[in-house]
Amino acid sequence: MPSVQVHQRQAQHNEAFARSFDLDTTPYLDWVVTAMFYAALHLIDAYLATKDVHSSTHRGRDSLIWAVREPRPI
């Protein structure tokens, strides 16, 4: 399973990609939103990795968030 650092690096990479667009002029806002969505997922996965829990599916991640409790406000 990927480590905390791997998830954090991927989140930073996705955020940098999203920020490379000029939001006022880009016709690719859908890609900006997609990149930020995946950045957020990697940050959640990084947090879960600190608890030594991992999931490879959205449904599994959702279950883990409810089980771990701290990320529930997200």
mmCIF file of the N, C-alpha and C atoms, coordinates in Angstrom:
data_MODEL
# 
_entry.id   MODEL 
# 
loop_
_atom_site.group_PDB 
_atom_site.id 
_atom_site.type_symbol 
_atom_site.label_atom_id 
_atom_site.label_alt_id 
_atom_site.label_comp_id 
_atom_site.label_asym_id 
_atom_site.label_entity_id 
_atom_site.label_seq_id 
_atom_site.pdbx_PDB_ins_code 
_atom_site.Cartn_x 
_atom_site.Cartn_y 
_atom_site.Cartn_z 
_atom_site.occupancy 
_atom_site.B_iso_or_equiv 
_atom_site.pdbx_formal_charge 
_atom_site.auth_seq_id 
_atom_site.auth_comp_id 
_atom_site.auth_asym_id 
_atom_site.auth_atom_id 
_atom_site.pdbx_PDB_model_num 
ATOM 1   N N  . MET A 1 1  ? 0.832   -1.179 0.000   1.00 0.00 ? 1  MET A N  1 
ATOM 2   C CA . MET A 1 1  ? 0.000   0.000  0.000   1.00 0.00 ? 1  MET A CA 1 
ATOM 3   C C  . MET A 1 1  ? 0.881   1.248  0.000   1.00 0.00 ? 1  MET A C  1 
ATOM 4   N N  . PRO A 1 2  ? 0.426   2.298  -0.683  1.00 0.00 ? 2  PRO A N  1 
ATOM 5   C CA . PRO A 1 2  ? 1.210   3.534  -0.705  1.00 0.00 ? 2  PRO A CA 1 
ATOM 6   C C  . PRO A 1 2  ? 1.345   4.147  0.682   1.00 0.00 ? 2  PRO A C  1 
ATOM 7   N N  . SER A 1 3  ? 2.468   4.785  0.890   1.00 0.00 ? 3  SER A N  1 
ATOM 8   C CA . SER A 1 3  ? 2.747   5.415  2.177   1.00 0.00 ? 3  SER A CA 1 
ATOM 9   C C  . SER A 1 3  ? 2.093   6.796  2.257   1.00 0.00 ? 3  SER A C  1 
ATOM 10  N N  . VAL A 1 4  ? 2.147   7.378  3.442   1.00 0.00 ? 4  VAL A N  1 
ATOM 11  C CA . VAL A 1 4  ? 1.649   8.735  3.653   1.00 0.00 ? 4  VAL A CA 1 
ATOM 12  C C  . VAL A 1 4  ? 2.324   9.680  2.671   1.00 0.00 ? 4  VAL A C  1 
ATOM 13  N N  . GLN A 1 5  ? 3.650   9.559  2.554   1.00 0.00 ? 5  GLN A N  1 
ATOM 14  C CA . GLN A 1 5  ? 4.416   10.459 1.701   1.00 0.00 ? 5  GLN A CA 1 
ATOM 15  C C  . GLN A 1 5  ? 4.033   10.312 0.227   1.00 0.00 ? 5  GLN A C  1 
ATOM 16  N N  . VAL A 1 6  ? 3.789   9.098  -0.212  1.00 0.00 ? 6  VAL A N  1 
ATOM 17  C CA . VAL A 1 6  ? 3.387   8.872  -1.609  1.00 0.00 ? 6  VAL A CA 1 
ATOM 18  C C  . VAL A 1 6  ? 2.055   9.567  -1.880  1.00 0.00 ? 6  VAL A C  1 
ATOM 19  N N  . HIS A 1 7  ? 1.115   9.425  -0.977  1.00 0.00 ? 7  HIS A N  1 
ATOM 20  C CA . HIS A 1 7  ? -0.184  10.086 -1.145  1.00 0.00 ? 7  HIS A CA 1 
ATOM 21  C C  . HIS A 1 7  ? -0.027  11.609 -1.101  1.00 0.00 ? 7  HIS A C  1 
ATOM 22  N N  . GLN A 1 8  ? 0.803   12.108 -0.206  1.00 0.00 ? 8  GLN A N  1 
ATOM 23  C CA . GLN A 1 8  ? 1.010   13.554 -0.113  1.00 0.00 ? 8  GLN A CA 1 
ATOM 24  C C  . GLN A 1 8  ? 1.651   14.104 -1.390  1.00 0.00 ? 8  GLN A C  1 
ATOM 25  N N  . ARG A 1 9  ? 2.640   13.394 -1.914  1.00 0.00 ? 9  ARG A N  1 
ATOM 26  C CA . ARG A 1 9  ? 3.280   13.834 -3.168  1.00 0.00 ? 9  ARG A CA 1 
ATOM 27  C C  . ARG A 1 9  ? 2.283   13.854 -4.313  1.00 0.00 ? 9  ARG A C  1 
ATOM 28  N N  . GLN A 1 10 ? 1.437   12.833 -4.401  1.00 0.00 ? 10 GLN A N  1 
ATOM 29  C CA . GLN A 1 10 ? 0.458   12.798 -5.484  1.00 0.00 ? 10 GLN A CA 1 
ATOM 30  C C  . GLN A 1 10 ? -0.565  13.912 -5.322  1.00 0.00 ? 10 GLN A C  1 
ATOM 31  N N  . ALA A 1 11 ? -0.970  14.196 -4.098  1.00 0.00 ? 11 ALA A N  1 
ATOM 32  C CA . ALA A 1 11 ? -1.891  15.309 -3.861  1.00 0.00 ? 11 ALA A CA 1 
ATOM 33  C C  . ALA A 1 11 ? -1.264  16.626 -4.299  1.00 0.00 ? 11 ALA A C  1 
ATOM 34  N N  . GLN A 1 12 ? 0.002   16.836 -3.955  1.00 0.00 ? 12 GLN A N  1 
ATOM 35  C CA . GLN A 1 12 ? 0.699   18.055 -4.360  1.00 0.00 ? 12 GLN A CA 1 
ATOM 36  C C  . GLN A 1 12 ? 0.822   18.139 -5.878  1.00 0.00 ? 12 GLN A C  1 
ATOM 37  N N  . HIS A 1 13 ? 1.100   17.023 -6.507  1.00 0.00 ? 13 HIS A N  1 
ATOM 38  C CA . HIS A 1 13 ? 1.206   16.966 -7.968  1.00 0.00 ? 13 HIS A CA 1 
ATOM 39  C C  . HIS A 1 13 ? -0.136  17.338 -8.609  1.00 0.00 ? 13 HIS A C  1 
ATOM 40  N N  . ASN A 1 14 ? -1.222  16.755 -8.109  1.00 0.00 ? 14 ASN A N  1 
ATOM 41  C CA . ASN A 1 14 ? -2.545  17.047 -8.650  1.00 0.00 ? 14 ASN A CA 1 
ATOM 42  C C  . ASN A 1 14 ? -2.925  18.513 -8.430  1.00 0.00 ? 14 ASN A C  1 
ATOM 43  N N  . GLU A 1 15 ? -2.601  19.050 -7.258  1.00 0.00 ? 15 GLU A N  1 
ATOM 44  C CA . GLU A 1 15 ? -2.891  20.455 -6.982  1.00 0.00 ? 15 GLU A CA 1 
ATOM 45  C C  . GLU A 1 15 ? -2.085  21.373 -7.897  1.00 0.00 ? 15 GLU A C  1 
ATOM 46  N N  . ALA A 1 16 ? -0.820  21.046 -8.104  1.00 0.00 ? 16 ALA A N  1 
ATOM 47  C CA . ALA A 1 16 ? 0.014   21.868 -8.987  1.00 0.00 ? 16 ALA A CA 1 
ATOM 48  C C  . ALA A 1 16 ? -0.539  21.868 -10.409 1.00 0.00 ? 16 ALA A C  1 
ATOM 49  N N  . PHE A 1 17 ? -0.994  20.712 -10.863 1.00 0.00 ? 17 PHE A N  1 
ATOM 50  C CA . PHE A 1 17 ? -1.611  20.628 -12.184 1.00 0.00 ? 17 PHE A CA 1 
ATOM 51  C C  . PHE A 1 17 ? -2.844  21.526 -12.248 1.00 0.00 ? 17 PHE A C  1 
ATOM 52  N N  . ALA A 1 18 ? -3.703  21.439 -11.248 1.00 0.00 ? 18 ALA A N  1 
ATOM 53  C CA . ALA A 1 18 ? -4.924  22.250 -11.237 1.00 0.00 ? 18 ALA A CA 1 
ATOM 54  C C  . ALA A 1 18 ? -4.594  23.738 -11.215 1.00 0.00 ? 18 ALA A C  1 
ATOM 55  N N  . ARG A 1 19 ? -3.582  24.105 -10.456 1.00 0.00 ? 19 ARG A N  1 
ATOM 56  C CA . ARG A 1 19 ? -3.208  25.519 -10.339 1.00 0.00 ? 19 ARG A CA 1 
ATOM 57  C C  . ARG A 1 19 ? -2.477  26.046 -11.573 1.00 0.00 ? 19 ARG A C  1 
ATOM 58  N N  . SER A 1 20 ? -2.086  25.159 -12.467 1.00 0.00 ? 20 SER A N  1 
ATOM 59  C CA . SER A 1 20 ? -1.388  25.605 -13.680 1.00 0.00 ? 20 SER A CA 1 
ATOM 60  C C  . SER A 1 20 ? -2.345  26.236 -14.692 1.00 0.00 ? 20 SER A C  1 
ATOM 61  N N  . PHE A 1 21 ? -3.638  26.103 -14.464 1.00 0.00 ? 21 PHE A N  1 
ATOM 62  C CA . PHE A 1 21 ? -4.635  26.680 -15.358 1.00 0.00 ? 21 PHE A CA 1 
ATOM 63  C C  . PHE A 1 21 ? -5.006  28.084 -14.898 1.00 0.00 ? 21 PHE A C  1 
ATOM 64  N N  . ASP A 1 22 ? -5.252  28.965 -15.832 1.00 0.00 ? 22 ASP A N  1 
ATOM 65  C CA . ASP A 1 22 ? -5.804  30.275 -15.521 1.00 0.00 ? 22 ASP A CA 1 
ATOM 66  C C  . ASP A 1 22 ? -7.315  30.091 -15.433 1.00 0.00 ? 22 ASP A C  1 
ATOM 67  N N  . LEU A 1 23 ? -7.835  30.158 -14.227 1.00 0.00 ? 23 LEU A N  1 
ATOM 68  C CA . LEU A 1 23 ? -9.243  29.850 -14.009 1.00 0.00 ? 23 LEU A CA 1 
ATOM 69  C C  . LEU A 1 23 ? -10.193 30.811 -14.727 1.00 0.00 ? 23 LEU A C  1 
ATOM 70  N N  . ASP A 1 24 ? -9.706  32.003 -15.042 1.00 0.00 ? 24 ASP A N  1 
ATOM 71  C CA . ASP A 1 24 ? -10.559 32.978 -15.720 1.00 0.00 ? 24 ASP A CA 1 
ATOM 72  C C  . ASP A 1 24 ? -10.689 32.717 -17.214 1.00 0.00 ? 24 ASP A C  1 
ATOM 73  N N  . THR A 1 25 ? -9.729  31.976 -17.779 1.00 0.00 ? 25 THR A N  1 
ATOM 74  C CA . THR A 1 25 ? -9.744  31.816 -19.237 1.00 0.00 ? 25 THR A CA 1 
ATOM 75  C C  . THR A 1 25 ? -9.754  30.371 -19.726 1.00 0.00 ? 25 THR A C  1 
ATOM 76  N N  . THR A 1 26 ? -9.428  29.427 -18.862 1.00 0.00 ? 26 THR A N  1 
ATOM 77  C CA . THR A 1 26 ? -9.316  28.051 -19.339 1.00 0.00 ? 26 THR A CA 1 
ATOM 78  C C  . THR A 1 26 ? -10.667 27.457 -19.746 1.00 0.00 ? 26 THR A C  1 
ATOM 79  N N  . PRO A 1 27 ? -10.679 26.745 -20.859 1.00 0.00 ? 27 PRO A N  1 
ATOM 80  C CA . PRO A 1 27 ? -11.887 26.008 -21.210 1.00 0.00 ? 27 PRO A CA 1 
ATOM 81  C C  . PRO A 1 27 ? -11.922 24.624 -20.541 1.00 0.00 ? 27 PRO A C  1 
ATOM 82  N N  . TYR A 1 28 ? -10.949 24.353 -19.669 1.00 0.00 ? 28 TYR A N  1 
ATOM 83  C CA . TYR A 1 28 ? -10.792 23.028 -19.069 1.00 0.00 ? 28 TYR A CA 1 
ATOM 84  C C  . TYR A 1 28 ? -11.067 23.020 -17.566 1.00 0.00 ? 28 TYR A C  1 
ATOM 85  N N  . LEU A 1 29 ? -12.071 23.764 -17.138 1.00 0.00 ? 29 LEU A N  1 
ATOM 86  C CA . LEU A 1 29 ? -12.398 23.782 -15.713 1.00 0.00 ? 29 LEU A CA 1 
ATOM 87  C C  . LEU A 1 29 ? -12.763 22.395 -15.192 1.00 0.00 ? 29 LEU A C  1 
ATOM 88  N N  . ASP A 1 30 ? -13.300 21.555 -16.064 1.00 0.00 ? 30 ASP A N  1 
ATOM 89  C CA . ASP A 1 30 ? -13.634 20.192 -15.635 1.00 0.00 ? 30 ASP A CA 1 
ATOM 90  C C  . ASP A 1 30 ? -12.382 19.446 -15.196 1.00 0.00 ? 30 ASP A C  1 
ATOM 91  N N  . TRP A 1 31 ? -11.254 19.687 -15.854 1.00 0.00 ? 31 TRP A N  1 
ATOM 92  C CA . TRP A 1 31 ? -10.005 19.030 -15.470 1.00 0.00 ? 31 TRP A CA 1 
ATOM 93  C C  . TRP A 1 31 ? -9.450  19.620 -14.180 1.00 0.00 ? 31 TRP A C  1 
ATOM 94  N N  . VAL A 1 32 ? -9.668  20.902 -13.970 1.00 0.00 ? 32 VAL A N  1 
ATOM 95  C CA . VAL A 1 32 ? -9.236  21.531 -12.719 1.00 0.00 ? 32 VAL A CA 1 
ATOM 96  C C  . VAL A 1 32 ? -9.993  20.887 -11.556 1.00 0.00 ? 32 VAL A C  1 
ATOM 97  N N  . VAL A 1 33 ? -11.295 20.755 -11.702 1.00 0.00 ? 33 VAL A N  1 
ATOM 98  C CA . VAL A 1 33 ? -12.113 20.149 -10.646 1.00 0.00 ? 33 VAL A CA 1 
ATOM 99  C C  . VAL A 1 33 ? -11.711 18.693 -10.426 1.00 0.00 ? 33 VAL A C  1 
ATOM 100 N N  . THR A 1 34 ? -11.484 17.971 -11.507 1.00 0.00 ? 34 THR A N  1 
ATOM 101 C CA . THR A 1 34 ? -11.086 16.564 -11.396 1.00 0.00 ? 34 THR A CA 1 
ATOM 102 C C  . THR A 1 34 ? -9.755  16.435 -10.659 1.00 0.00 ? 34 THR A C  1 
ATOM 103 N N  . ALA A 1 35 ? -8.795  17.282 -11.006 1.00 0.00 ? 35 ALA A N  1 
ATOM 104 C CA . ALA A 1 35 ? -7.486  17.231 -10.351 1.00 0.00 ? 35 ALA A CA 1 
ATOM 105 C C  . ALA A 1 35 ? -7.602  17.551 -8.869  1.00 0.00 ? 35 ALA A C  1 
ATOM 106 N N  . MET A 1 36 ? -8.422  18.538 -8.513  1.00 0.00 ? 36 MET A N  1 
ATOM 107 C CA . MET A 1 36 ? -8.585  18.891 -7.102  1.00 0.00 ? 36 MET A CA 1 
ATOM 108 C C  . MET A 1 36 ? -9.322  17.786 -6.341  1.00 0.00 ? 36 MET A C  1 
ATOM 109 N N  . PHE A 1 37 ? -10.273 17.144 -7.007  1.00 0.00 ? 37 PHE A N  1 
ATOM 110 C CA . PHE A 1 37 ? -10.975 16.015 -6.386  1.00 0.00 ? 37 PHE A CA 1 
ATOM 111 C C  . PHE A 1 37 ? -9.980  14.911 -6.045  1.00 0.00 ? 37 PHE A C  1 
ATOM 112 N N  . TYR A 1 38 ? -9.116  14.572 -6.991  1.00 0.00 ? 38 TYR A N  1 
ATOM 113 C CA . TYR A 1 38 ? -8.146  13.509 -6.723  1.00 0.00 ? 38 TYR A CA 1 
ATOM 114 C C  . TYR A 1 38 ? -7.088  13.937 -5.718  1.00 0.00 ? 38 TYR A C  1 
ATOM 115 N N  . ALA A 1 39 ? -6.751  15.222 -5.692  1.00 0.00 ? 39 ALA A N  1 
ATOM 116 C CA . ALA A 1 39 ? -5.839  15.711 -4.659  1.00 0.00 ? 39 ALA A CA 1 
ATOM 117 C C  . ALA A 1 39 ? -6.465  15.486 -3.283  1.00 0.00 ? 39 ALA A C  1 
ATOM 118 N N  . ALA A 1 40 ? -7.758  15.810 -3.169  1.00 0.00 ? 40 ALA A N  1 
ATOM 119 C CA . ALA A 1 40 ? -8.456  15.621 -1.894  1.00 0.00 ? 40 ALA A CA 1 
ATOM 120 C C  . ALA A 1 40 ? -8.493  14.146 -1.495  1.00 0.00 ? 40 ALA A C  1 
ATOM 121 N N  . LEU A 1 41 ? -8.740  13.275 -2.460  1.00 0.00 ? 41 LEU A N  1 
ATOM 122 C CA . LEU A 1 41 ? -8.759  11.840 -2.145  1.00 0.00 ? 41 LEU A CA 1 
ATOM 123 C C  . LEU A 1 41 ? -7.396  11.376 -1.640  1.00 0.00 ? 41 LEU A C  1 
ATOM 124 N N  . HIS A 1 42 ? -6.333  11.869 -2.258  1.00 0.00 ? 42 HIS A N  1 
ATOM 125 C CA . HIS A 1 42 ? -4.997  11.465 -1.809  1.00 0.00 ? 42 HIS A CA 1 
ATOM 126 C C  . HIS A 1 42 ? -4.690  12.011 -0.415  1.00 0.00 ? 42 HIS A C  1 
ATOM 127 N N  . LEU A 1 43 ? -5.184  13.195 -0.097  1.00 0.00 ? 43 LEU A N  1 
ATOM 128 C CA . LEU A 1 43 ? -4.983  13.712 1.259   1.00 0.00 ? 43 LEU A CA 1 
ATOM 129 C C  . LEU A 1 43 ? -5.741  12.864 2.281   1.00 0.00 ? 43 LEU A C  1 
ATOM 130 N N  . ILE A 1 44 ? -6.934  12.445 1.934   1.00 0.00 ? 44 ILE A N  1 
ATOM 131 C CA . ILE A 1 44 ? -7.680  11.546 2.822   1.00 0.00 ? 44 ILE A CA 1 
ATOM 132 C C  . ILE A 1 44 ? -6.949  10.216 2.955   1.00 0.00 ? 44 ILE A C  1 
ATOM 133 N N  . ASP A 1 45 ? -6.465  9.688  1.838   1.00 0.00 ? 45 ASP A N  1 
ATOM 134 C CA . ASP A 1 45 ? -5.711  8.425  1.892   1.00 0.00 ? 45 ASP A CA 1 
ATOM 135 C C  . ASP A 1 45 ? -4.423  8.583  2.703   1.00 0.00 ? 45 ASP A C  1 
ATOM 136 N N  . ALA A 1 46 ? -3.784  9.753  2.617   1.00 0.00 ? 46 ALA A N  1 
ATOM 137 C CA . ALA A 1 46 ? -2.582  9.994  3.420   1.00 0.00 ? 46 ALA A CA 1 
ATOM 138 C C  . ALA A 1 46 ? -2.933  9.951  4.902   1.00 0.00 ? 46 ALA A C  1 
ATOM 139 N N  . TYR A 1 47 ? -4.030  10.588 5.259   1.00 0.00 ? 47 TYR A N  1 
ATOM 140 C CA . TYR A 1 47 ? -4.459  10.564 6.656   1.00 0.00 ? 47 TYR A CA 1 
ATOM 141 C C  . TYR A 1 47 ? -4.756  9.134  7.097   1.00 0.00 ? 47 TYR A C  1 
ATOM 142 N N  . LEU A 1 48 ? -5.515  8.412  6.296   1.00 0.00 ? 48 LEU A N  1 
ATOM 143 C CA . LEU A 1 48 ? -5.844  7.023  6.657   1.00 0.00 ? 48 LEU A CA 1 
ATOM 144 C C  . LEU A 1 48 ? -4.583  6.171  6.778   1.00 0.00 ? 48 LEU A C  1 
ATOM 145 N N  . ALA A 1 49 ? -3.591  6.446  5.932   1.00 0.00 ? 49 ALA A N  1 
ATOM 146 C CA . ALA A 1 49 ? -2.329  5.695  5.997   1.00 0.00 ? 49 ALA A CA 1 
ATOM 147 C C  . ALA A 1 49 ? -1.617  5.929  7.325   1.00 0.00 ? 49 ALA A C  1 
ATOM 148 N N  . THR A 1 50 ? -1.818  7.112  7.934   1.00 0.00 ? 50 THR A N  1 
ATOM 149 C CA . THR A 1 50 ? -1.216  7.343  9.259   1.00 0.00 ? 50 THR A CA 1 
ATOM 150 C C  . THR A 1 50 ? -1.837  6.421  10.305  1.00 0.00 ? 50 THR A C  1 
ATOM 151 N N  . LYS A 1 51 ? -3.038  5.937  10.015  1.00 0.00 ? 51 LYS A N  1 
ATOM 152 C CA . LYS A 1 51 ? -3.727  5.003  10.913  1.00 0.00 ? 51 LYS A CA 1 
ATOM 153 C C  . LYS A 1 51 ? -3.507  3.553  10.471  1.00 0.00 ? 51 LYS A C  1 
ATOM 154 N N  . ASP A 1 52 ? -2.665  3.389  9.442   1.00 0.00 ? 52 ASP A N  1 
ATOM 155 C CA . ASP A 1 52 ? -2.349  2.076  8.872   1.00 0.00 ? 52 ASP A CA 1 
ATOM 156 C C  . ASP A 1 52 ? -3.590  1.365  8.344   1.00 0.00 ? 52 ASP A C  1 
ATOM 157 N N  . VAL A 1 53 ? -4.487  2.147  7.731   1.00 0.00 ? 53 VAL A N  1 
ATOM 158 C CA . VAL A 1 53 ? -5.643  1.582  7.045   1.00 0.00 ? 53 VAL A CA 1 
ATOM 159 C C  . VAL A 1 53 ? -5.636  2.088  5.609   1.00 0.00 ? 53 VAL A C  1 
ATOM 160 N N  . HIS A 1 54 ? -6.008  1.221  4.697   1.00 0.00 ? 54 HIS A N  1 
ATOM 161 C CA . HIS A 1 54 ? -5.922  1.527  3.274   1.00 0.00 ? 54 HIS A CA 1 
ATOM 162 C C  . HIS A 1 54 ? -7.134  0.951  2.546   1.00 0.00 ? 54 HIS A C  1 
ATOM 163 N N  . SER A 1 55 ? -7.493  1.611  1.453   1.00 0.00 ? 55 SER A N  1 
ATOM 164 C CA . SER A 1 55 ? -8.560  1.100  0.614   1.00 0.00 ? 55 SER A CA 1 
ATOM 165 C C  . SER A 1 55 ? -8.245  1.429  -0.837  1.00 0.00 ? 55 SER A C  1 
ATOM 166 N N  . SER A 1 56 ? -8.682  0.586  -1.731  1.00 0.00 ? 56 SER A N  1 
ATOM 167 C CA . SER A 1 56 ? -8.452  0.832  -3.153  1.00 0.00 ? 56 SER A CA 1 
ATOM 168 C C  . SER A 1 56 ? -9.745  1.211  -3.871  1.00 0.00 ? 56 SER A C  1 
ATOM 169 N N  . THR A 1 57 ? -10.835 1.366  -3.110  1.00 0.00 ? 57 THR A N  1 
ATOM 170 C CA . THR A 1 57 ? -12.111 1.718  -3.734  1.00 0.00 ? 57 THR A CA 1 
ATOM 171 C C  . THR A 1 57 ? -12.732 2.915  -3.002  1.00 0.00 ? 57 THR A C  1 
ATOM 172 N N  . HIS A 1 58 ? -13.586 3.635  -3.696  1.00 0.00 ? 58 HIS A N  1 
ATOM 173 C CA . HIS A 1 58 ? -14.286 4.760  -3.063  1.00 0.00 ? 58 HIS A CA 1 
ATOM 174 C C  . HIS A 1 58 ? -15.189 4.266  -1.939  1.00 0.00 ? 58 HIS A C  1 
ATOM 175 N N  . ARG A 1 59 ? -15.879 3.194  -2.167  1.00 0.00 ? 59 ARG A N  1 
ATOM 176 C CA . ARG A 1 59 ? -16.782 2.647  -1.141  1.00 0.00 ? 59 ARG A CA 1 
ATOM 177 C C  . ARG A 1 59 ? -15.980 2.208  0.098   1.00 0.00 ? 59 ARG A C  1 
ATOM 178 N N  . GLY A 1 60 ? -14.850 1.560  -0.135  1.00 0.00 ? 60 GLY A N  1 
ATOM 179 C CA . GLY A 1 60 ? -14.010 1.143  0.981   1.00 0.00 ? 60 GLY A CA 1 
ATOM 180 C C  . GLY A 1 60 ? -13.469 2.332  1.761   1.00 0.00 ? 60 GLY A C  1 
ATOM 181 N N  . ARG A 1 61 ? -13.071 3.388  1.026   1.00 0.00 ? 61 ARG A N  1 
ATOM 182 C CA . ARG A 1 61 ? -12.569 4.603  1.676   1.00 0.00 ? 61 ARG A CA 1 
ATOM 183 C C  . ARG A 1 61 ? -13.674 5.224  2.526   1.00 0.00 ? 61 ARG A C  1 
ATOM 184 N N  . ASP A 1 62 ? -14.878 5.285  1.992   1.00 0.00 ? 62 ASP A N  1 
ATOM 185 C CA . ASP A 1 62 ? -16.002 5.843  2.734   1.00 0.00 ? 62 ASP A CA 1 
ATOM 186 C C  . ASP A 1 62 ? -16.217 5.083  4.040   1.00 0.00 ? 62 ASP A C  1 
ATOM 187 N N  . SER A 1 63 ? -16.163 3.764  3.972   1.00 0.00 ? 63 SER A N  1 
ATOM 188 C CA . SER A 1 63 ? -16.319 2.947  5.181   1.00 0.00 ? 63 SER A CA 1 
ATOM 189 C C  . SER A 1 63 ? -15.212 3.224  6.187   1.00 0.00 ? 63 SER A C  1 
ATOM 190 N N  . LEU A 1 64 ? -13.988 3.381  5.687   1.00 0.00 ? 64 LEU A N  1 
ATOM 191 C CA . LEU A 1 64 ? -12.864 3.658  6.582   1.00 0.00 ? 64 LEU A CA 1 
ATOM 192 C C  . LEU A 1 64 ? -12.999 5.018  7.251   1.00 0.00 ? 64 LEU A C  1 
ATOM 193 N N  . ILE A 1 65 ? -13.478 6.002  6.513   1.00 0.00 ? 65 ILE A N  1 
ATOM 194 C CA . ILE A 1 65 ? -13.665 7.330  7.095   1.00 0.00 ? 65 ILE A CA 1 
ATOM 195 C C  . ILE A 1 65 ? -14.645 7.242  8.268   1.00 0.00 ? 65 ILE A C  1 
ATOM 196 N N  . TRP A 1 66 ? -15.713 6.490  8.089   1.00 0.00 ? 66 TRP A N  1 
ATOM 197 C CA . TRP A 1 66 ? -16.677 6.340  9.178   1.00 0.00 ? 66 TRP A CA 1 
ATOM 198 C C  . TRP A 1 66 ? -16.102 5.522  10.324  1.00 0.00 ? 66 TRP A C  1 
ATOM 199 N N  . ALA A 1 67 ? -15.259 4.553  10.023  1.00 0.00 ? 67 ALA A N  1 
ATOM 200 C CA . ALA A 1 67 ? -14.673 3.718  11.076  1.00 0.00 ? 67 ALA A CA 1 
ATOM 201 C C  . ALA A 1 67 ? -13.617 4.482  11.876  1.00 0.00 ? 67 ALA A C  1 
ATOM 202 N N  . VAL A 1 68 ? -12.813 5.301  11.198  1.00 0.00 ? 68 VAL A N  1 
ATOM 203 C CA . VAL A 1 68 ? -11.720 6.012  11.863  1.00 0.00 ? 68 VAL A CA 1 
ATOM 204 C C  . VAL A 1 68 ? -12.252 7.205  12.640  1.00 0.00 ? 68 VAL A C  1 
ATOM 205 N N  . ARG A 1 69 ? -13.313 7.821  12.196  1.00 0.00 ? 69 ARG A N  1 
ATOM 206 C CA . ARG A 1 69 ? -14.062 8.887  12.846  1.00 0.00 ? 69 ARG A CA 1 
ATOM 207 C C  . ARG A 1 69 ? -13.494 10.288 12.658  1.00 0.00 ? 69 ARG A C  1 
ATOM 208 N N  . GLU A 1 70 ? -12.194 10.525 12.795  1.00 0.00 ? 70 GLU A N  1 
ATOM 209 C CA . GLU A 1 70 ? -11.647 11.888 12.742  1.00 0.00 ? 70 GLU A CA 1 
ATOM 210 C C  . GLU A 1 70 ? -11.987 12.617 11.442  1.00 0.00 ? 70 GLU A C  1 
ATOM 211 N N  . PRO A 1 71 ? -11.954 11.949 10.270  1.00 0.00 ? 71 PRO A N  1 
ATOM 212 C CA . PRO A 1 71 ? -12.240 12.695 9.034   1.00 0.00 ? 71 PRO A CA 1 
ATOM 213 C C  . PRO A 1 71 ? -13.730 12.894 8.762   1.00 0.00 ? 71 PRO A C  1 
ATOM 214 N N  . ARG A 1 72 ? -14.604 12.450 9.622   1.00 0.00 ? 72 ARG A N  1 
ATOM 215 C CA . ARG A 1 72 ? -16.046 12.562 9.363   1.00 0.00 ? 72 ARG A CA 1 
ATOM 216 C C  . ARG A 1 72 ? -16.498 13.962 8.980   1.00 0.00 ? 72 ARG A C  1 
ATOM 217 N N  . PRO A 1 73 ? -15.983 15.035 9.612   1.00 0.00 ? 73 PRO A N  1 
ATOM 218 C CA . PRO A 1 73 ? -16.450 16.372 9.232   1.00 0.00 ? 73 PRO A CA 1 
ATOM 219 C C  . PRO A 1 73 ? -16.202 16.722 7.760   1.00 0.00 ? 73 PRO A C  1 
ATOM 220 N N  . ILE A 1 74 ? -15.308 16.025 7.122   1.00 0.00 ? 74 ILE A N  1 
ATOM 221 C CA . ILE A 1 74 ? -15.045 16.281 5.696   1.00 0.00 ? 74 ILE A CA 1 
ATOM 222 C C  . ILE A 1 74 ? -16.302 15.997 4.922   1.00 0.00 ? 74 ILE A C  1 
# 
